[in-house]
Amino acid sequence: MSQHPGNTLFVTARLERGWHSQADVAAAYESHAAALGESVSITVRQVRRWESSTPGWPNKVARRILRSMFDVPLEALGFVPLRPAENQLARATSDARSGRSRKEDSVRRRTFLGGALAGAAPFLDATALEHLAAAVTRARRYADQHLVAHLRAALDEAARTDGRTGPRQALPGAVSILGAIDEIARDASPTIRRELLGVGARAAEFTAWLYRDAGAPPHATTFFHDRAIEWATLSGDGPMHAYVLLRKAQATERDDAARMRDLAHAAVHGPWTLPPRARAEALQQEARAMALTGTVPDLVARTLDQAHDALADAEPSGPATCTGPLCAGYNTDRLMAQSAICHREAGQPERAVTLLRQHLQRGAFAPRDRAFFTAHLAGALAAAGEPDEAATTGLSALQLAAAPHFGQALGELRRTVTELRPYARRSAVRELRQALTALPG
């Protein structure tokens, strides 16, 4: 679990640039310093200081290198400029008494405010923007139920943007919403702080999802998953804690199926009660991990039956939102499509093909989900010895996934192309491989 949020702006900026550990930042710093003719380096301990809640103001050389690395003003990385030298002693004395001067606080908040409003603006109306601006500067007064509602609405709009145009379009706004919650919650009243952290847990989980689907390495996803678990715990939201474990299981690579199974099992059987639809999805994920670890098919089928039983206990499904009931849109068609993936992992590609065809035809899937399950259908067809149909189906999935860059669907298509290597000379297979290769990075 992550510790105190610290300098979120710096952490987010370095994750966005592919520096997924503090050691990566230190290595990049030394490289940029050399390019600038500076023979200097930093330690991981220094990076840790910059990522703390009191990052300070770097020296002249460090400022030059950091600007080269990030190509943004240092204030946008959470650093607070020092006041003139003649005021240093007075500031130090004041800080010793109060922990942080009002001027530093004001500079930090103004710096944050510009970034937060710019990033979140597409998802907030004028009233919400004004309320957010007021709350950032005077959280005790303006962090209220109305602000919580505004942030919920903004997060739901970010999720809709992701569904329409993909993760890369939604990511800046989601990170800004997350940063706004982090900032405002520090000074909000206890009751509002708890509600803000509850929304923040949803925002952090959603941000982890976006990073994963955008193709970021696991470190970035893990950072935001850990934040989501921390805030779900602090806000007393046990089901959300369990749901993040499910999402961590879904983000686990196939070659670490034992961890995938442990996470899904903990989501189902931990000290919380998942809503029936979320419980059904977690049981399905556990069944997939069981298939990957070589569990006998009867036990996999029994776990899938438990998922169906859980779904049968659910209230009627509703529209899926980022801040509403967990897995509200999870239904039989989705469970059956995911069950087909379990059968594919268990070495039963023909059964997977039958189920995926049936439920893709009758189910009302969002574009991302349709692309993802169609990509799996292509892979199942490849495993079933139908290379031409697999390639044709893969091209259909690619048409859905390419423009919004739905990362998970594209990943499955690359896996399918690998399985189709024995048929590389077939025209349809070659066309699919070339179309994937031609995609922008």
C-alpha positions as CSV (number, residue, x, y, z in Angstrom):
1,M,0.0,0.0,0.0
2,S,1.3,3.4,-0.9
3,Q,2.2,5.9,1.8
4,H,1.2,9.6,2.1
5,P,0.3,10.9,-1.3
6,G,3.1,13.4,-1.3
7,N,4.0,15.3,-4.5
8,T,1.4,13.8,-6.9
9,L,2.3,16.2,-9.7
10,F,5.9,14.9,-9.9
11,V,5.0,11.3,-9.6
12,T,2.3,11.6,-12.3
13,A,4.7,13.5,-14.7
14,R,7.5,10.9,-14.4
15,L,5.0,8.0,-14.9
16,E,3.7,9.7,-18.0
17,R,7.2,9.8,-19.4
18,G,7.9,6.1,-18.8
19,W,10.0,6.5,-15.7
20,H,8.2,3.9,-13.6
21,S,10.6,3.8,-10.6
22,Q,12.7,6.4,-8.7
23,A,15.8,4.7,-10.1
24,D,14.5,5.4,-13.6
25,V,14.3,9.1,-12.7
26,A,17.8,9.1,-11.4
27,A,19.1,7.5,-14.5
28,A,17.3,9.9,-16.8
29,Y,18.6,12.8,-14.7
30,E,22.2,11.7,-15.3
31,S,21.6,11.3,-19.0
32,H,20.0,14.7,-19.4
33,A,22.7,16.3,-17.3
34,A,25.4,14.8,-19.6
35,A,23.5,16.1,-22.7
36,L,23.6,19.6,-21.1
37,G,27.3,19.3,-20.3
38,E,26.8,18.9,-16.6
39,S,28.7,16.1,-14.8
40,V,26.2,15.6,-12.0
41,S,23.9,12.8,-10.8
42,I,21.3,12.2,-8.1
43,T,20.4,9.3,-5.8
44,V,17.1,7.6,-5.4
45,R,16.9,9.3,-2.0
46,Q,16.9,12.7,-3.7
47,V,14.1,11.6,-6.0
48,R,12.2,10.4,-2.9
49,R,12.5,13.8,-1.4
50,W,11.1,15.4,-4.6
51,E,8.2,13.1,-4.4
52,S,7.4,13.9,-0.8
53,S,4.9,16.4,0.5
54,T,7.7,18.9,0.9
55,P,9.8,18.8,-2.3
56,G,11.4,22.1,-1.8
57,W,13.1,24.1,-4.6
58,P,16.0,22.5,-6.6
59,N,19.3,24.3,-7.0
60,K,20.1,26.1,-10.2
61,V,21.8,23.2,-12.0
62,A,19.0,20.8,-10.9
63,R,16.3,23.2,-12.2
64,R,18.0,23.4,-15.6
65,I,18.2,19.6,-15.8
66,L,14.6,19.0,-14.6
67,R,13.2,21.5,-17.1
68,S,15.1,19.6,-19.9
69,M,13.7,16.3,-18.6
70,F,10.1,17.3,-18.3
71,D,9.7,20.3,-20.6
72,V,7.3,22.0,-18.2
73,P,7.7,24.7,-15.5
74,L,9.0,23.4,-12.2
75,E,5.9,24.6,-10.5
76,A,3.9,22.2,-12.6
77,L,6.0,19.4,-11.0
78,G,5.0,20.5,-7.5
79,F,8.1,22.5,-6.6
80,V,7.6,25.7,-4.7
81,P,9.9,28.7,-5.5
82,L,12.0,30.2,-2.7
83,R,11.5,33.8,-1.7
84,P,14.3,36.3,-2.0
85,A,17.4,35.5,0.0
86,E,17.0,38.3,2.5
87,N,13.7,36.6,3.6
88,Q,15.1,33.2,4.1
89,L,15.8,33.4,7.8
90,A,12.4,34.8,8.5
91,R,10.8,32.1,6.4
92,A,12.7,29.4,8.2
93,T,11.7,30.7,11.6
94,S,8.1,31.0,10.5
95,D,8.1,27.5,9.0
96,A,9.6,26.1,12.2
97,R,6.5,27.4,14.1
98,S,3.8,26.6,11.5
99,G,5.3,23.8,9.4
100,R,4.6,25.6,6.1
101,S,4.3,29.3,5.4
102,R,1.2,30.8,4.0
103,K,3.0,32.1,1.0
104,E,4.4,28.7,0.1
105,D,0.9,27.2,0.5
106,S,-0.6,29.9,-1.7
107,V,2.0,29.4,-4.4
108,R,1.5,25.6,-4.3
109,R,-2.2,26.0,-4.5
110,R,-2.1,28.5,-7.4
111,T,0.3,26.2,-9.3
112,F,-1.9,23.2,-8.7
113,L,-5.1,25.1,-9.5
114,G,-3.8,26.0,-13.0
115,G,-3.0,22.4,-13.8
116,A,-6.1,20.9,-12.3
117,L,-8.5,23.2,-14.0
118,A,-6.8,22.8,-17.3
119,G,-6.8,19.1,-17.2
120,A,-10.3,18.6,-15.7
121,A,-12.0,21.4,-17.7
122,P,-13.4,19.2,-20.5
123,F,-15.3,17.2,-17.8
124,L,-16.6,20.1,-15.7
125,D,-19.2,22.8,-16.4
126,A,-18.7,26.4,-15.4
127,T,-20.4,26.1,-12.0
128,A,-18.3,23.1,-11.2
129,L,-15.0,24.8,-12.2
130,E,-15.8,27.8,-10.0
131,H,-16.6,25.5,-7.1
132,L,-13.4,23.5,-7.6
133,A,-11.3,26.7,-7.8
134,A,-12.8,27.9,-4.5
135,A,-12.3,24.6,-2.8
136,V,-8.7,24.3,-3.8
137,T,-8.0,27.7,-2.1
138,R,-10.4,27.3,0.9
139,A,-11.2,23.6,1.3
140,R,-12.8,23.9,4.7
141,R,-15.4,26.3,3.4
142,Y,-16.0,25.1,-0.1
143,A,-15.3,21.3,0.0
144,D,-18.9,20.2,0.4
145,Q,-21.5,17.8,-0.9
146,H,-22.0,19.8,-4.0
147,L,-18.3,19.6,-4.9
148,V,-18.3,15.8,-4.3
149,A,-21.2,15.6,-6.7
150,H,-19.4,17.7,-9.3
151,L,-16.3,15.5,-9.1
152,R,-18.4,12.3,-9.4
153,A,-20.0,13.8,-12.5
154,A,-16.7,14.7,-14.0
155,L,-15.3,11.2,-13.3
156,D,-18.3,9.7,-15.1
157,E,-17.8,12.0,-18.0
158,A,-14.1,11.0,-18.2
159,A,-15.2,7.4,-18.4
160,R,-17.6,8.1,-21.2
161,T,-14.8,9.9,-23.1
162,D,-12.7,6.8,-22.6
163,G,-15.4,4.7,-24.1
164,R,-15.8,6.9,-27.1
165,T,-12.3,7.9,-27.9
166,G,-10.0,5.7,-25.9
167,P,-7.7,6.0,-22.9
168,R,-5.2,8.5,-24.2
169,Q,-7.9,11.2,-24.6
170,A,-9.4,10.6,-21.1
171,L,-6.1,10.2,-19.2
172,P,-5.1,13.9,-18.6
173,G,-8.6,14.7,-17.2
174,A,-8.7,11.7,-15.0
175,V,-5.2,12.5,-13.5
176,S,-6.4,16.1,-12.9
177,I,-9.5,14.9,-11.1
178,L,-7.4,12.6,-9.0
179,G,-5.0,15.4,-8.2
180,A,-7.9,17.8,-7.3
181,I,-9.3,15.2,-4.8
182,D,-5.8,14.7,-3.3
183,E,-5.3,18.4,-2.8
184,I,-8.8,19.3,-1.5
185,A,-9.1,16.3,0.8
186,R,-6.1,17.4,2.8
187,D,-7.9,20.4,4.3
188,A,-11.5,19.3,4.1
189,S,-13.7,18.5,7.1
190,P,-13.5,14.9,8.2
191,T,-17.0,14.0,6.8
192,I,-16.3,15.5,3.4
193,R,-12.7,14.2,3.4
194,R,-14.1,10.7,3.7
195,E,-16.5,11.2,0.8
196,L,-13.7,12.7,-1.3
197,L,-11.5,9.8,-0.7
198,G,-14.3,7.5,-1.6
199,V,-14.6,9.2,-5.0
200,G,-10.8,9.3,-5.1
201,A,-10.6,5.5,-4.8
202,R,-12.8,5.3,-7.9
203,A,-10.7,7.9,-9.7
204,A,-7.5,6.1,-8.9
205,E,-8.8,2.7,-10.0
206,F,-10.0,4.3,-13.3
207,T,-6.7,6.0,-13.8
208,A,-4.9,2.7,-13.3
209,W,-7.3,1.2,-16.0
210,L,-6.4,4.0,-18.4
211,Y,-2.7,3.6,-18.0
212,R,-3.0,-0.1,-18.5
213,D,-5.2,0.2,-21.6
214,A,-2.9,2.9,-23.0
215,G,0.0,0.4,-22.9
216,A,1.9,1.6,-19.9
217,P,4.2,-0.9,-18.1
218,P,2.7,-2.6,-15.0
219,H,4.5,-0.2,-12.6
220,A,2.2,2.7,-13.5
221,T,-0.9,0.6,-13.1
222,T,0.3,-0.7,-9.8
223,F,1.0,2.8,-8.5
224,F,-2.6,3.9,-9.0
225,H,-4.1,0.6,-7.9
226,D,-2.3,1.0,-4.6
227,R,-3.6,4.5,-4.2
228,A,-7.1,3.2,-4.9
229,I,-6.8,0.5,-2.2
230,E,-5.4,3.1,0.3
231,W,-8.3,5.5,-0.2
232,A,-10.9,2.8,-0.3
233,T,-9.6,1.6,3.1
234,L,-9.4,5.1,4.6
235,S,-13.0,5.8,3.4
236,G,-14.3,2.6,4.9
237,D,-15.4,1.2,1.5
238,G,-14.7,-2.5,1.8
239,P,-16.4,-3.6,-1.4
240,M,-14.3,-1.0,-3.4
241,H,-11.2,-2.5,-1.7
242,A,-12.2,-5.9,-3.0
243,Y,-13.1,-4.5,-6.4
244,V,-9.6,-3.1,-6.8
245,L,-8.2,-6.6,-6.0
246,L,-10.3,-7.9,-8.9
247,R,-9.0,-5.2,-11.2
248,K,-5.4,-6.0,-10.1
249,A,-6.1,-9.7,-11.0
250,Q,-7.4,-8.6,-14.4
251,A,-4.2,-6.6,-14.9
252,T,-2.0,-9.5,-14.0
253,E,-0.1,-11.1,-17.0
254,R,-1.0,-14.6,-18.0
255,D,2.4,-15.9,-17.1
256,D,1.7,-15.0,-13.4
257,A,-1.5,-16.9,-13.1
258,A,-0.9,-18.0,-9.5
259,R,-1.0,-14.3,-8.5
260,M,-4.0,-13.7,-10.6
261,R,-5.8,-16.5,-8.8
262,D,-4.8,-15.3,-5.4
263,L,-6.0,-11.7,-6.1
264,A,-9.4,-12.9,-7.5
265,H,-9.9,-15.3,-4.6
266,A,-9.1,-12.6,-2.1
267,A,-11.7,-10.3,-3.8
268,V,-14.4,-13.0,-3.4
269,H,-13.5,-14.4,0.1
270,G,-12.0,-11.4,1.9
271,P,-13.6,-9.6,4.9
272,W,-16.1,-7.7,2.8
273,T,-19.3,-8.4,0.8
274,L,-19.1,-7.7,-2.9
275,P,-22.3,-6.9,-4.7
276,P,-23.6,-9.9,-6.6
277,R,-22.5,-8.6,-10.1
278,A,-19.0,-7.8,-8.9
279,R,-18.8,-11.1,-7.1
280,A,-19.8,-12.9,-10.3
281,E,-17.0,-11.1,-12.2
282,A,-14.5,-11.9,-9.5
283,L,-15.5,-15.6,-9.6
284,Q,-15.1,-15.6,-13.4
285,Q,-11.6,-14.1,-13.1
286,E,-10.7,-16.8,-10.5
287,A,-11.9,-19.5,-13.0
288,R,-9.7,-18.0,-15.7
289,A,-6.7,-18.1,-13.4
290,M,-7.5,-21.7,-12.5
291,A,-7.6,-22.6,-16.2
292,L,-4.2,-21.0,-16.7
293,T,-2.7,-22.9,-13.8
294,G,-3.9,-26.2,-15.2
295,T,-6.8,-26.9,-12.8
296,V,-9.0,-29.7,-13.9
297,P,-11.8,-28.5,-16.1
298,D,-14.5,-29.7,-13.7
299,L,-13.3,-27.4,-11.0
300,V,-13.1,-24.5,-13.5
301,A,-16.7,-25.2,-14.6
302,R,-17.8,-25.4,-10.9
303,T,-16.4,-21.9,-10.3
304,L,-18.1,-20.6,-13.4
305,D,-21.3,-22.0,-12.1
306,Q,-20.8,-20.1,-8.9
307,A,-20.4,-16.9,-10.9
308,H,-23.7,-17.6,-12.7
309,D,-25.4,-18.2,-9.3
310,A,-24.1,-14.9,-8.0
311,L,-25.3,-13.1,-11.1
312,A,-28.7,-14.7,-10.7
313,D,-29.0,-13.1,-7.2
314,A,-28.4,-9.6,-8.6
315,E,-30.9,-6.8,-9.0
316,P,-31.7,-5.8,-12.6
317,S,-28.7,-4.4,-14.4
318,G,-28.4,-0.7,-15.0
319,P,-26.1,1.6,-16.9
320,A,-22.4,1.2,-16.1
321,T,-20.8,4.3,-14.5
322,C,-17.5,5.0,-12.9
323,T,-19.0,6.1,-9.6
324,G,-22.3,4.1,-9.4
325,P,-22.8,0.5,-8.2
326,L,-19.9,-1.7,-8.8
327,C,-20.2,-3.7,-12.0
328,A,-23.7,-2.4,-12.6
329,G,-23.6,-3.3,-16.3
330,Y,-22.2,-6.8,-15.8
331,N,-24.7,-9.2,-17.4
332,T,-25.1,-12.8,-18.7
333,D,-23.6,-12.0,-22.2
334,R,-20.5,-10.5,-20.7
335,L,-20.1,-13.4,-18.3
336,M,-20.5,-15.9,-21.1
337,A,-18.0,-14.1,-23.3
338,Q,-15.5,-14.1,-20.4
339,S,-16.3,-17.8,-19.7
340,A,-15.3,-18.4,-23.3
341,I,-11.9,-16.9,-22.6
342,C,-11.6,-19.4,-19.7
343,H,-12.3,-22.3,-22.1
344,R,-9.7,-20.9,-24.5
345,E,-7.2,-20.8,-21.7
346,A,-8.1,-24.3,-20.7
347,G,-7.3,-25.6,-24.2
348,Q,-10.9,-25.8,-25.4
349,P,-10.8,-23.3,-28.3
350,E,-13.7,-24.8,-30.2
351,R,-16.0,-24.3,-27.3
352,A,-14.7,-20.7,-26.9
353,V,-15.4,-20.0,-30.6
354,T,-19.0,-21.2,-30.2
355,L,-19.7,-19.1,-27.1
356,L,-18.1,-16.0,-28.4
357,R,-19.9,-16.1,-31.7
358,Q,-23.2,-16.7,-29.9
359,H,-22.9,-13.9,-27.4
360,L,-21.2,-11.3,-29.7
361,Q,-24.1,-11.7,-32.0
362,R,-26.8,-11.3,-29.4
363,G,-25.1,-9.1,-26.8
364,A,-25.1,-5.3,-26.7
365,F,-21.4,-4.6,-26.0
366,A,-19.7,-1.2,-25.9
367,P,-17.1,-0.7,-28.7
368,R,-14.1,-1.5,-26.4
369,D,-15.7,-4.7,-25.2
370,R,-16.7,-5.8,-28.6
371,A,-13.2,-5.2,-29.9
372,F,-11.7,-7.1,-27.0
373,F,-14.0,-10.1,-27.3
374,T,-13.7,-10.2,-31.1
375,A,-9.9,-10.2,-30.7
376,H,-10.3,-13.2,-28.4
377,L,-12.5,-14.9,-31.0
378,A,-9.8,-14.4,-33.5
379,G,-7.3,-16.0,-31.1
380,A,-9.6,-18.9,-30.4
381,L,-10.1,-19.5,-34.2
382,A,-6.3,-19.5,-34.6
383,A,-6.0,-22.1,-31.8
384,A,-8.8,-24.2,-33.4
385,G,-6.9,-24.4,-36.7
386,E,-8.9,-21.8,-38.7
387,P,-6.2,-19.4,-39.8
388,D,-8.0,-17.5,-42.5
389,E,-11.1,-17.0,-40.5
390,A,-9.0,-16.0,-37.5
391,A,-7.2,-13.3,-39.6
392,T,-10.4,-12.0,-41.0
393,T,-12.0,-11.8,-37.6
394,G,-8.8,-10.1,-36.3
395,L,-9.1,-7.4,-39.0
396,S,-12.7,-6.8,-37.8
397,A,-11.5,-6.3,-34.3
398,L,-8.7,-4.1,-35.5
399,Q,-11.2,-1.8,-37.2
400,L,-12.9,-1.3,-33.8
401,A,-9.7,-0.9,-31.7
402,A,-7.3,1.0,-33.9
403,A,-8.6,4.6,-33.8
404,P,-9.3,4.8,-30.1
405,H,-6.2,2.6,-29.4
406,F,-8.0,0.1,-27.2
407,G,-4.8,-1.4,-25.8
408,Q,-6.1,-4.7,-24.4
409,A,-7.8,-5.6,-27.7
410,L,-4.6,-4.7,-29.6
411,G,-2.6,-6.8,-27.3
412,E,-4.8,-9.8,-27.9
413,L,-4.5,-9.3,-31.7
414,R,-0.7,-9.3,-31.4
415,R,-1.0,-12.6,-29.5
416,T,-3.2,-14.0,-32.3
417,V,-0.6,-12.9,-34.9
418,T,2.0,-14.8,-32.9
419,E,-0.2,-17.9,-32.9
420,L,-0.7,-17.5,-36.7
421,R,3.1,-17.6,-37.5
422,P,2.9,-21.1,-39.1
423,Y,0.4,-19.6,-41.6
424,A,2.4,-16.4,-42.2
425,R,2.3,-16.8,-46.0
426,R,-1.5,-16.8,-46.2
427,S,-2.8,-13.5,-47.6
428,A,-5.3,-12.8,-44.8
429,V,-2.7,-13.5,-42.1
430,R,-0.2,-11.3,-43.9
431,E,-2.8,-8.5,-44.1
432,L,-3.5,-8.7,-40.4
433,R,0.2,-8.7,-39.5
434,Q,0.9,-5.7,-41.8
435,A,-2.1,-3.7,-40.5
436,L,-1.0,-4.2,-36.9
437,T,2.6,-3.3,-37.7
438,A,1.4,-0.1,-39.4
439,L,-0.3,1.2,-36.3
440,P,1.3,4.3,-34.8
441,G,3.0,3.6,-31.5
